[in-house]
């Protein structure tokens, strides 16, 4: 019995006794925080992707489909939902038709599918594509117009016309049939995107002003180009109005923090845009304590192309959570526990990041020190605690911001995975429903 118990034990990467999750819970943890193939502090991206693939056949097919849809639509992740498994054939077509929202996601799916299927001796031989995947891709294809197809028809191992040839999709009308022929013949008109416009050599200020006026600069493109617009001397009022009018429903909270880092002059407008996402959420009544992990493992970049860290992603969630709390106290933890002033917006981010050195992960110590009976405790962490974590004395939420296999917080802790504002929506809505 002792040997069996030893085998079944689970530990965090810092050595604390962790929780061994069911395959479905483990898949949820791995998927909803996963920027596919991007390394995290304790695990490389390939290992995480391999674990997702190994877990999928162990979970009931309908639940896998629901998780893939949640990852794409609620958590706003583009690549991880495309990583599926051949054993769940029955729901593949319906799920793919829903999670594919851009034409280049079709080509990315096939690239992933063929890369997974190839062994070391099959590098030049593509695996036949299943009928369900073909059906899902065919349905997705009919949703895209000429502008979208032209915008995302890029050079690569798989082109959009390759998808069209592969799945034998039927156009929904004569106009779409004409567009598909133009795609095959390479005759689609160049799309009027900000990338094409800015590379054409035209005056950048004039180009940005036109794109904003015609509403051709999407929210994420607007955030990415703030510094370039300032350099081009686009009027401040024009940029501020564009930020105020932008759609935020597909933008993760940490994107605003990134934008503010590179365009600090627009912090007030960016902060207001970020907070729009929680303005209609239910309030969290009573006293809430927010506890944010600032240990070293939280400060690796989210992706190879990004300087953003999981700590800053956690800051984004803490900023939003602070807005729906009636009474709030805010703490960070690493080796020590530090209480912060209850600031709002980006001022809270600054206070969190600069609160203490980024060392060990003593979550158990922090919970023991600050948790109080009757309070609500919300922890934002990667869960890789060095010490044991006690049960919460009131309502306790463990918001996991990483994809690691094992975590802490057993018994009455409520677990939430992901780093979109949907995490805060879920907590608020679940308590409102409970009442």
Steps between C-alpha positions, in 0.01 A plus 500: 500500500783742582651436156167568328449822695850616408432435131169688511644808668529816293740787560537850362823601328606672824443183704171557683244220515275565203170374375471220245219606272257299293589488128229758424622742767859450388402566138318817604808625690734423210276637225347820635837659586689371198662708227577193293867390493611798707731418791397566859733533798504133604394328175572542132221550252545165328451313829178692570367434149586130532315484831192660344504242219539214749212627714242554223415130442455454876220759518140460385473636142228757570706649783807524275291687243366737768853571624626572147214745444557664840871537424422678170191703582529573873874491566584648155774248421563438130733202470436263791136427399628362166698224675254210494513123489383239248315291761225764536386489138128546560516864610802618302311659209258698717775615737740606223230692316447699818855559627644598159432873484776613259604349167861447611379278783406242236856489369640495854274206586629297206860589581444375858316189380773398258782584741338278765452213257853500360757273655875541448486285184194677354615859466392523135178301522181672614248304705157465333252742656193350668153555357389688814784750473419552131135563585590751770741685272249503213236659722748755630611595148153615398502769774790703362464777243752619238656758733563244777640240261735754340612634837601162638621325182868495594799305380564189706501122505121503457307763303127571512458368146656172621218477754247566225642222279520260793147530638304546173276760661188615317454878467176635643426708188640615164674800657695279737587263217652796314701604808637146541607491134683831550669351808617196303624715212675747730280784381340621823537874545758603759316565827491852641664405829717718719800281417452542123421871530802580716738301279380677183718804569209739546504766770460311829303769680254527212475120482429458871242779498321340204503151655361635827230705326394201290511269806754273329738487796389224737544521874815291524658677200420834663676397822804369313540820297458769766868584513527506119198730479660737748820498298299580186346795688141382477301748715463387859123557493465272196685218676316552829161491324601178322593336832171609653302357207696175460346159551660322794313168491788307340788664685657341805547737798879480495505648147404837647789478745737431209362796305538731799862395539583621149258795485478632858344827380179306438480325838171673599325396178646147505402454863141608426481264201630211709248563778208505255505121501374479861263797518190280482624218723329409826659653808688294761349613828665480840876505552732355236872438529699478179830311518735523201799274435817699423745212536776446244311243294232759418749721316580295191353635172165366384649429158829520314379813317368674811651682795178453697514265798249292691544743787372782278217277377413444868519877554242548226261262675565659839424845355166374369417310821569810707229683303220260594583477873302709750775482764849386408844438643787417265815297571791351309706198596836351417738433788301756701146635515457870420181702540436763232288814494169429321598683182314469171600436140860521391602654833408167656715317243797717594444435869476123446811465284712722725372366830789263582788292352385216273626191681335186637134393496379485861127495432414295807670752726316786330156337528560419868601859570225692324193276472212585733175322579208648308718670238538409136856416389595507131852378417667563162790258463671225299440275806859376522518557874800408713283431806166340581192714439221483761129502423342847481311621806233664285441486127826419327580522128825366354544672162763301312704694241720217367474155339693287753382148573466524878376781721413583859189599689294194587155446646277807503710717265310590183727464198492736202738470202602762244607862468213668315245726668261201486667383823362802685163469323472140614571577866252789505230312311537179703451684827207698362337174390567338839310781671 
